[in-house]
Amino acid sequence: MGKRQIAVRVPDNLLERLDNYVKDKKTSKTDVVIGALAQYLDSPENVPLGERMTAVEDKLAQLEAQLKAIGTNN
């Protein structure tokens, strides 16, 4: 499947958040936008691997924090 290029106009504050996100997650704007579109359009098979891995890592961190909280309560 080929990839085509599109152009969009993004509000400054949203672009700044996107820039910060890609730096933090070490990914690309393209992967973030494709992942967001795929989720919005209910097309998970098109979510880039990097975005899927980020989601898994985030969920794992949440679960680890929950387990740690449970461990300190017992």
QUIURCOR-V152463 format. One record per backbone hydrogen bond with DSSP energy under -0.5 kcal/mol. CO is the residue of the C=O (numbers start at 1). NH is the residue of the N-H. E is the energy in kcal/mol with one decimal. If there is no record, write none. Layout:
# QUIURCOR-V152463
co nh e
CO NH E
CO NH E
This chain:
# QUIURCOR-V152463
co nh e
11 15 -2.5
12 16 -2.4
13 17 -1.8
14 18 -2.4
15 19 -2.8
16 20 -2.4
17 21 -2.4
18 22 -2.6
19 23 -1.8
20 24 -2.4
21 25 -2.9
22 26 -0.9
22 27 -1.6
28 32 -2.0
29 33 -2.9
30 34 -2.8
31 35 -2.5
32 36 -2.6
33 37 -2.7
34 38 -2.7
35 39 -2.3
36 40 -2.7
37 41 -2.7
38 43 -3.8
39 42 -1.4
43 46 -2.3
44 47 -1.6
48 52 -2.2
49 53 -2.8
50 54 -2.1
51 55 -2.2
52 56 -2.2
53 57 -2.7
54 58 -2.5
55 59 -2.3
56 60 -2.5
57 61 -2.2
58 62 -2.0
59 63 -2.4
60 64 -2.6
61 65 -2.1
62 66 -2.2
63 67 -2.6
64 68 -2.3
65 69 -2.3
66 70 -2.3
67 71 -2.5
68 72 -1.8
69 73 -0.9
70 73 -0.5
70 74 -0.6
